[in-house]
């Protein structure tokens, strides 16, 4: 009788979805070790003057240029899993909110794709030089436009201009430039080797899990710019500029989950340069497979007298 119960229990466990008994987990984000501080490249450029309201009229400061770690992004296959915390933070009754690589289910190769949810954590990771106030949090599970390619056109009507073979083939030039370290800012619809920046959703027509998640992280960065959650300080010494059309060369990133890779690379770098042993079956060195975390740096060039 006991043997029968044991067999029944094993059968029930095996009949459950894999995610039900193999819980995702990972190391929580560690600002000291997960940020590559040698990427900062701090440089002093001289003295500056910024206009101020009366009765001050102007202030003097110092010009500093560097790469600021300001954003951590999670791109995950399991809805409400936080790669930042390394644990599940909720559940969803809607199975479609979960992501996966669909290549094994595809009837034909044209349908191969990957879907991932995206999480953004904007917060100050370093102090003392440029100070900006564009901080907050964003989770795609609560954004219906992230789940639906057609709905995403509400905030990206220009996507129709790039939805043709000629414009997408042009992205090959951006891919070549990015892998040499020079993303082409005049081609904002391209994400280098990661493909198209549109639709601005979690659906990517690529069954390479790492490259597809790089595309999702890049699209999320673009979307945060489009939503005016990010202010770009690279071209404004006395403040920052909102850029609903992103300037790709002002950002770089590296992946820290499921394992850490360096150095940081331009947006859209080919995954083959850093994905060796990154997304191994079941669990990497720092977290479960298919659950990614990216540290994003932005180019800072500011006059230290003026906050924005």
N, C-alpha and C positions, 0 to 999 in steps of 0.2 A: 504493500500500500504506500509506504514512504517513497519507494522507488518510483511509483507511478506519479506521485505528487511532484517529485524532483523533475521528472521528465516533462510534466505539464508546465512547471515553472520555467524551465529552460526554453520550452516552445513559446511561451508567452513573451519572454524577454527577447527572443530572436524575432518575434513577429512585430515588435515595436520598431518605429523609425530609429535609425542610428542615433539621431540627435537626442532621442529621449533618454538613452542610457549612457551615452558618451558625452557628458557635459563639456562645453567649451570653457577654457580657462587660460590664464596667462599672467605674467608679471604686470603689475600696475605701472603706469608711466612714472619714470624717475627723472626729474629735471636735471639732476646732477650727472647721471650717466647716459641718458638717452639723447640729450642735446649734445651735439658735437661742437664744443666751444671753440675749437680751432677753426671752425668755419666763419667765425665772426669777422675776421680780417679788419680790425679797427684801424682807421687812418685819420689823422688830423690834417685839415686842408687850409686852415687860416682863420681870419677874423671876419665876422659878418655883422650886419645891421638889419634889424627888422622893424617895420613901422608898427606903432602901438597907438591906442586911443589916447586922446588928451586926458590928463595933462602931461602924460609921459612922452608921447609923440614917437619915440624910437627907443630900442634897446640894443645893446651890443652883446655878442656872444661868440662862440667858437663853432667852426664848421667841422663836423665829424661825419665820416662815411663808414658804414659797416653793414654787415648782414645780421639782421635781428631775428632770432627765433621768436615767433609771435603766434604761431598757429599749430595746433596738433589736430590731425584728421584721422578718423577711423573709417575704413571701408570694409564692411563685414557681410558675410553670407548669412548669418543668423540674425534675424530682426531683434533689436533691443539688446544685442550683445555689445558690451562696451570694451573694445580693445584697449581703451585708455585705462579703465579700472581692472581689466582682466577678468571680468565676470559678467554674467547675465544680469540685466537690470530690470527686466520685465518680460512679459510674454504677449503674444498676439494670437487672437482667434482667427486671424486672416492669414492663411498659409502663404498667400502670394507675397506677403511682406518679406518672406525669406528669400535669399538669393542663392544661386547655384550656377555652376557651369552646365549649360544645356547641351553640350556637344554629344554626350552619350545618349541623349533622348531624341536627337534630331533625325528627321526623316532624310534630309539632305544637307550637304555641307553649307548651303546658303543660309540655313537657319541656326548655325552655331553661334552662340552668344553667351554672355556672362551678365549677371545682375548682382549688384551690391548696394546695400544701404550705406549712407554716408553720415558721419557725425563730425562736427566741428567744435573745437574748444579754442577760443581766442582769449588769451590772457597774457599779461606782461611776464616775461621770463628773465628779463634783465633790466637794470635800473641805472640811472646816472647820466644818460646822454639824451637822446631824443625821447620824448614822452608823448604818447598818443592815447586816445581814449576809445578806440574802436575795438571793444572787447565784448564777448558774449558767448552764447552757445546755440547750436543749430543741429536738429536731428531730422533726418529725411523721413523717418516713419510717420511724422506728423505733417508731411508735405505731400499732398496728392499729386502735385506737378512732378515730383521726383519719380513717382511710380508709373506715370503715363506720358508717353512721348508726345501725344497730341496736346495734352493739357500744358506741357512745358512751353508750347509756342506762345502762351499768354505773355510771358516775360521775355521771350526770344523770337519775336516775329521775323527777325532778319534771317532765321535759320533756313527759310524757304529759298533765299538767295544762294545758299551753299549746298542745297540738296540736289546736286547734279554731279555727274561723273567727272566733268572737267575741273570743277572746284575741288573735289576730293582727290583727284590725281595730282593737283598742284601741291597737296600736302606732302608729297614725296620730297619736295625741295626743303620744306621745313624739317622733315625727319632727318635729312642729311645734315642740315645746319645744326640742329639740336645736338646730334651725336658728335659734332665737332666743338660743341660748347657755345653755339651762337643761335638761340631761337629767333625766329623771324617775327618781329612784333607787328609787321604790316599784314600778317596772315593770322588774325585772331581766331579764325574758325578751325585752325589746326592745332593739334597737340603732339607735334613731332611724330615719333614712332608709335604713339598711343592712338593715332587716328584723328577723328573729328571731335571738336568741342560740342557739337550738336548731335542729337538732342541733349539738352542739359538735364539728363536723368541718369539713373543707375544702370540702364541697359547699354551694353557695349557689344558691338558685333565682332567679338574676338574671344576665342575659347582658351587663349593663354591667360591663366588666372592672374599672374603677376602683372602682365602688361595691361590687362583689362582693369585691374584695381588701380593701377597708376592713372589710367584714363579717368576713372571715377573720381579719384582724389583731385585730379587736375580740373575736371568739370566742377567739382564742388568749390574749389578755389575761385574759379571764374564766376560761379553763381553767387558767392559771397560778395564779390565785387559788384555784380549786377544788382544785388539787393541793398547796396550801400552799407553793408556791414563792415567792409574793409575800406580804409582810406590809404591811398598810396603816397608815401612821403618822399619818394626818390627824386621828384622833380620840383619840389617846393621847399626851399630852405626854411621858410617861416611858417610852415603848416603842412598840409597834405592835400591831395586832390582825390576826389571820388572818380573812379574810372569804371563805369558800367561796361565798357569794352576794355578788357584787361590788357596790361602790358606785361607779356610773359617773361621778358628778360629781367624783370624786377623781382622774380621769385626763383627759389631753388628748394629742393627737398631731398630727404632721404628716408628710407623705411627703417623702423625699429621693432616691428612685430610682423610676423612671428619670429623674426630674428633681426639683428642689427646689421646694417650695411653702411659703409662709408666709401668715399666722401659724398657730400651732397652733390646733386646733379641738376641741370636745367630741367624745367617742366617738359615732360615728354621724352626723356631719354629712353633708349631701347633697354628693355628689361634684361637682355642677355648680358649686359655689363655688370649686373649686380644680383641676379636671381639664382645663382648657383647654390644649391642647398638651402634656399630661403624658405620655400613652401613644401617641406617634406610631408609625407603622409602622417596624419593624426596630430602631430605636435612638433613645433620647431623648438629652438633653444629657449625662446621667451614667451611662446604662446601657441595656441591651437592653430592648425593650418587653415588657410582660406580667410583668416581674420587679420587684417592689416592695420598698421598704425604708421602714420607718416608725420615727420616734423618738417614744417615749412618755414623758410627764412625769407624775409623781404629786404630789399635794398633800402637802407636808411641813408639819407643825406640831409642833415638838419643844422639849424642854428640853435645852439643850446639855450638861447634866451627864451624860446617861444614854444609853448605846448600847443597841441592840437587835438 
